[in-house]
């Protein structure tokens, strides 16, 4: 029987907004699972760019953030089978959903209007022990390391879901532009697009490190948006523009660039999460005249995640991960805000 303490270490966001602080506490109470819940002893968690929304108060979040946690089940609620004890699981953005609405019944629990989210509605994974809903956790396959699995729970699943929107519109050999290609989501999107969907990827980002990661991930071409005329180069490469683009950065500039890099009747998939007051800066007339489609995409289905974990187990998808110790969390969040993270940062959770 695993000994479960009453208190634990956690990274706590205080005064969210321009003057936010992240402090490491060692006296945070360990939760008790409810009837449908489990208690997970975490080993690591990925850091997502949406943590920026939390610390800068772009929306309302819990004081303990994070939603890419991997760990072992150490306690089960009254309605949960004890067979889950000792199982390795992932704690992700979707904490639970109603399972009754039209979207849930079609398998789109992540689009449920009544969903509950980890780190937004319930405490997140930057702590030693996290409560999760047993009905919505993800089993981690044997042979896949915790540090590799963690970023797939959100970053990988988000790009898997975004590319799924294009399955009926794109074919192997078609061109796709992925902006933010050297970040945590972007480099996984490049891998899925190039290695799984067999698309020709034009990667957009800035800097030599992100160029290297984008090309290693399978991009055919890398364009630096700070030093190159991206739209002109894409037109030169493709003749008419790309068949689709996925906009990962939540910036006005990235969204403004999207219609400039695609051909008529193309699809723009919006993934990034800017401040809530930012509108899509694309002309409605332009969309109508050129037959453009704009789609929003947030994470993906559990079935897509299972496919992704299998692809990672098979070595097809290989997240670029750098693992950091828990005290590095404040510095890493600052780097996320400044867009200085290459690939995905994963935090090692203290064992004791």
C-alpha positions in Angstrom: 0.0 0.0 0.0 1.4 3.4 -1.1 1.7 5.9 1.8 -0.2 9.0 0.8 0.7 12.2 2.6 -1.7 14.9 3.8 0.3 17.7 2.2 2.3 18.0 -1.0 4.5 20.3 -3.1 2.8 22.4 -5.7 3.5 25.5 -7.9 0.9 28.1 -7.1 0.0 31.1 -9.2 -0.6 34.2 -7.2 -2.0 37.6 -8.3 -2.6 36.5 -11.9 -2.2 39.4 -14.3 0.7 41.7 -15.2 2.2 41.2 -11.8 1.7 37.5 -11.4 3.9 35.3 -9.2 4.5 31.6 -9.2 5.6 30.3 -5.8 6.5 26.8 -4.8 4.6 25.6 -1.7 5.1 22.4 0.3 1.9 22.6 2.4 -0.8 22.2 -0.3 -3.5 19.6 0.8 -3.7 16.4 -1.1 -7.2 15.9 -2.4 -9.5 13.0 -1.7 -11.1 11.4 -4.8 -14.9 11.5 -5.1 -17.0 8.5 -6.2 -16.0 8.6 -9.9 -12.5 9.9 -9.3 -9.0 8.7 -8.7 -5.9 10.1 -7.1 -2.8 10.1 -9.3 0.8 10.4 -8.0 2.4 12.4 -10.8 5.9 11.9 -12.1 5.9 14.7 -14.7 3.8 17.3 -16.5 4.2 19.2 -19.8 3.9 23.0 -19.9 1.5 24.3 -22.4 1.4 27.8 -23.9 -2.1 28.1 -22.6 -0.5 28.4 -19.1 0.2 32.0 -20.3 -3.6 32.6 -20.4 -3.8 31.5 -16.8 -0.9 33.5 -15.3 -1.8 36.7 -17.3 -5.5 36.4 -16.3 -6.8 36.2 -19.9 -9.4 33.9 -18.4 -10.2 32.4 -15.1 -8.0 29.5 -14.0 -7.2 27.5 -10.9 -4.1 28.6 -8.9 -2.5 25.3 -9.7 -2.2 25.0 -13.5 -1.0 22.4 -15.9 -2.9 19.7 -17.9 -0.3 17.3 -19.3 0.3 15.1 -16.3 1.5 11.5 -16.2 1.6 9.3 -13.1 0.3 6.3 -11.3 -3.1 5.7 -9.7 -2.7 5.4 -5.9 -6.3 5.7 -4.7 -9.7 5.1 -6.2 -13.2 6.5 -5.4 -16.2 4.4 -4.3 -17.5 3.8 -7.9 -14.1 3.1 -9.5 -12.7 -0.4 -10.0 -9.6 -1.0 -7.7 -8.0 -2.6 -10.8 -7.0 0.9 -11.8 -4.6 1.0 -8.8 -1.0 1.0 -10.0 -1.9 1.8 -13.5 0.0 4.5 -15.4 -2.4 7.2 -16.7 -2.5 10.6 -18.3 -4.3 13.6 -16.8 -5.3 16.0 -19.6 -7.2 19.2 -20.4 -10.6 17.4 -20.5 -11.4 16.5 -16.9 -14.9 15.3 -17.8 -17.9 16.0 -20.0 -21.6 15.5 -19.7 -21.8 12.5 -22.0 -25.4 13.3 -22.8 -25.3 16.2 -25.2 -25.4 15.7 -29.0 -21.7 16.3 -29.3 -20.7 13.9 -26.5 -22.9 11.2 -28.2 -21.0 11.7 -31.4 -17.7 11.2 -29.5 -16.7 14.9 -29.4 -16.5 15.2 -25.6 -13.8 17.8 -26.0 -16.5 20.1 -27.6 -19.1 19.5 -24.9 -20.6 22.8 -23.8 -20.7 21.4 -20.2 -17.1 20.1 -20.0 -14.9 20.6 -17.0 -11.2 21.3 -17.7 -8.1 20.5 -15.7 -6.3 23.6 -14.4 -9.3 25.8 -15.4 -12.1 24.4 -13.3 -10.2 21.9 -11.1 -6.6 22.1 -9.9 -4.0 21.1 -12.5 -0.9 19.0 -12.7 1.9 21.2 -11.3 1.6 19.3 -8.0 2.6 15.9 -6.7 -0.9 14.4 -6.5 -3.8 15.3 -8.8 -7.5 14.3 -8.7 -8.8 13.0 -12.0 -12.1 11.6 -13.3 -11.6 7.9 -13.9 -14.0 7.9 -16.8 -11.8 10.4 -18.8 -8.2 9.5 -18.0 -5.9 8.0 -20.6 -4.0 4.8 -20.2 -0.3 5.2 -21.1 1.0 2.3 -23.2 3.9 0.2 -21.9 7.3 1.2 -23.4 6.3 4.9 -23.8 8.2 7.0 -21.3 6.3 9.4 -19.0 8.3 12.4 -20.4 7.4 11.4 -24.0 3.7 10.8 -23.3 3.1 14.0 -21.4 3.2 16.5 -24.3 1.1 14.2 -26.4 -1.9 14.6 -24.0 -2.5 18.2 -25.2 0.1 19.5 -27.7 0.1 16.3 -29.8 -3.7 15.8 -29.4 -4.4 19.4 -30.4 -2.5 19.0 -33.7 -3.9 15.6 -34.3 -7.4 17.1 -33.9 -6.5 20.1 -36.1 -5.2 17.9 -38.9 -8.3 15.6 -38.7 -10.4 18.6 -39.8 -8.5 18.5 -43.1 -8.8 14.7 -43.8 -11.6 15.1 -46.3 -10.0 18.1 -48.0 -6.3 17.3 -48.4 -4.6 14.4 -50.0 -1.0 13.1 -49.8 1.3 15.5 -51.6 -0.8 18.6 -51.0 0.8 21.7 -49.4 0.1 22.8 -45.9 1.6 25.8 -44.0 2.1 25.3 -40.2 3.0 28.5 -38.4 4.7 28.3 -35.0 6.4 25.1 -36.3 9.2 25.1 -33.8 7.1 25.2 -30.7 5.5 22.5 -28.5 2.4 22.1 -30.7 3.9 23.1 -34.0 6.7 20.6 -34.3 4.3 17.8 -33.5 1.9 19.1 -36.1 4.8 19.0 -38.7 5.5 15.4 -37.8 1.9 14.3 -38.0 1.4 16.2 -41.3 4.6 15.0 -42.9 5.0 11.5 -41.5 1.4 10.4 -41.1 -0.7 12.4 -43.5 2.1 12.6 -46.2 1.6 16.3 -46.8 4.2 18.7 -48.0 4.9 21.0 -45.1 6.0 24.6 -45.2 7.0 25.5 -41.7 6.9 29.1 -40.4 8.7 30.3 -37.3 11.9 32.3 -36.5 15.4 31.4 -35.4 17.9 28.7 -36.2 16.9 26.4 -33.4 13.3 26.4 -34.6 14.4 26.0 -38.2 16.4 22.9 -37.2 13.6 21.3 -35.3 11.0 22.1 -38.0 13.2 20.5 -40.7 14.0 17.5 -38.5 10.3 17.0 -37.9 9.7 16.6 -41.6 9.1 20.1 -43.0 10.1 20.4 -46.7 10.7 24.1 -46.3 11.3 26.5 -43.4 10.5 30.2 -43.7 11.6 32.7 -41.1 8.8 35.2 -40.7 11.1 37.9 -39.2 13.5 37.9 -42.1 11.6 36.6 -45.2 8.6 37.6 -47.2 6.6 34.5 -46.3 3.6 35.0 -48.6 5.8 35.6 -51.6 8.0 32.5 -50.9 4.9 30.3 -50.4 3.4 31.5 -53.7 6.7 30.8 -55.4 7.0 27.3 -54.0 3.4 26.2 -54.5 2.3 28.2 -57.6 -1.2 29.0 -56.1 -0.6 29.0 -52.4 -1.0 26.1 -49.9 -4.1 23.9 -49.7 -4.5 24.7 -46.0 -2.8 26.3 -43.1 -2.8 25.7 -39.4 -2.3 28.8 -37.3 -0.7 27.8 -34.0 0.4 31.2 -32.6 -2.3 33.2 -30.9 -1.1 36.4 -32.5 -2.7 39.0 -34.7 0.2 38.8 -37.1 0.0 35.0 -37.6 -3.8 35.2 -38.2 -3.3 38.1 -40.7 -0.8 36.0 -42.6 -3.0 33.0 -43.0 -5.1 34.0 -46.0 -1.9 35.3 -47.7 -0.3 31.8 -47.8 -3.3 29.7 -49.1 -5.0 29.3 -52.4 -8.6 29.9 -53.2 -11.0 27.4 -51.5 -8.4 26.6 -48.9 -9.0 26.0 -45.2 -7.6 28.0 -42.3 -7.5 26.1 -39.0 -7.2 28.3 -35.9 -5.5 26.6 -32.9 -3.8 29.4 -31.0 -5.5 30.9 -27.9 -5.0 34.7 -27.9 -6.6 37.1 -25.4 -10.4 36.7 -25.6 -11.0 40.2 -27.0 -8.9 39.5 -30.1 -11.0 38.9 -33.2 -9.9 37.0 -36.3 -8.4 39.8 -38.5 -9.6 38.4 -41.8 -11.9 40.2 -44.2 -15.3 38.6 -44.6 -15.4 39.8 -48.2 -12.1 38.1 -48.8 -13.4 34.9 -47.4 -16.5 35.0 -49.6 -14.6 36.1 -52.7 -12.0 33.4 -52.4 -14.1 30.7 -51.0 -12.0 30.4 -47.8 -13.1 28.3 -44.9 -12.0 29.2 -41.3 -12.3 26.5 -38.7 -11.5 26.5 -34.9 -10.0 23.5 -33.3 -9.4 22.6 -29.7 -7.6 19.4 -28.7 -9.2 16.2 -30.1 -11.0 12.9 -29.3 -9.8 10.1 -27.1 -9.7 7.8 -30.2 -7.3 10.3 -31.9 -5.2 10.3 -28.7 -5.0 6.5 -28.7 -3.8 6.6 -32.3 -1.2 9.2 -31.5 0.1 7.3 -28.5 0.5 4.2 -30.7 2.3 6.3 -33.3 4.7 7.5 -30.6 5.1 3.9 -29.3 6.0 2.9 -32.9 8.6 5.7 -33.1 6.7 7.5 -35.9 6.0 10.6 -33.7 8.9 11.7 -31.5 8.3 14.8 -29.3 11.3 17.0 -28.8 11.3 17.2 -25.0 13.6 18.9 -22.5 13.0 17.9 -18.9 13.4 20.3 -16.1 13.3 20.1 -12.3 10.3 21.5 -10.4 12.0 24.7 -9.1 12.4 25.8 -12.8 8.7 26.3 -13.2 8.6 30.1 -12.7 11.5 30.6 -15.2 9.9 28.3 -17.7 6.5 30.1 -17.6 8.4 33.3 -18.2 10.1 31.7 -21.3 6.7 30.6 -22.5 5.4 34.2 -22.4 8.5 35.3 -24.4 8.1 32.4 -26.9 11.6 31.1 -26.0 10.8 27.4 -25.6 12.0 25.1 -28.3 9.8 22.0 -28.6 8.2 21.1 -25.4 9.2 21.7 -21.8 8.4 18.9 -19.3 8.7 19.3 -15.6 9.8 16.5 -13.3 7.5 16.3 -10.3 9.3 15.7 -7.0 8.8 12.1 -5.8 8.8 13.0 -2.1 
